């Protein structure tokens, strides 16, 4: 995945807010990278652009050699569903659905029959160590368990790219550390290319490369 000269700005009542411009970045296959920065600097904005959840004001993102933003909305949705896994700070699980159903959603969107979607989701549940809680709903799970479900949902379609936005930000450190070990294990096991956005140096230490977003510039520190 490669980003070239990305820029993002927002129109405000009293002018334009420019988050960053001319930002370029490359993620090598199999790499795991941390992007750090203080709150409000634009880390989530950048991740949303890299994952095609939002469109840049300028520049573009290439995934598998293709210009992502040259696609129409339907193709963009297909790319997000099939090639990118997303993990968020607040899980974004559907409360009325069971664990198994939550994980199955990307497969259903992709067009899998229910039985096959549930079979594949059960396999993922084993990988995140929650097979015995398949029929519980999110409210019946701890925060760490909910994040493991979110990780399972992100990976059930076998994406090549994993984007995680503050994946431990809503958890105590002990639980967060377990989540990071799980992410690292799955990253290696599934041959993913991964980006973790965080403000926590402890989280960044789990990654091979470290970048800092500061004053609109992305700088590599390690």
SULNOR-V655516 format. One line per field, one symbol per residue. ss: DSSP state (~ for helix, > for strand, _ for the rest). phi: phi as a letter, one per 40 degrees, with the letter a starting at -180 (. if undefined). psi: psi as a letter, one per 40 degrees, with the letter a starting at -180 (. if undefined). Layout:
ss: ???
phi: ???
psi: ???
This chain:
ss: _>>>>>>>>>>>__>>>>>>>>>>>>_____>>>>>______~~~~~~~~_______>>>>>>__>>~~~__~~~~~~~~~~~>>>>__________>~~~~~~~~~~~~___~~~~~~~~~~~~~~___~~~___>~~~__~~~~~~~~~~~~~_____>>>>>_______~~~~~~~~~~~~~~~~~~__>>>>>>__~~~~____>>>>>>__>>>>__
phi: .abbfcbabbcbdbibbccaagcbabbcdgcbbbbbicdgchccdccccccgcabccagabbbfgbcdcccccccccccccbbbbbbbcbgfccccbcdcccccdccccchccdccccccccccdccbgbdcbdbccdccbccccccccccdccbccfccbbbbbfcbcbbcccccccccccdcccdccbgcbbbbcabbccccccbcbbbbcafgbbbcba
psi: hhhhfhihihhidfahhhdiifhiihhiheihihhiiiheeeddddddddefeiiidiaihhhfeihdeeiiddddddddddehhhhidfdfihdeiidddddedddddeeiiddddddddddddddeffdefdeiideeiiddddddddddddedefidhhhhhfeedeiidddddddddddddddddefihihhhiehddddeeidihihhhfeihhhd.
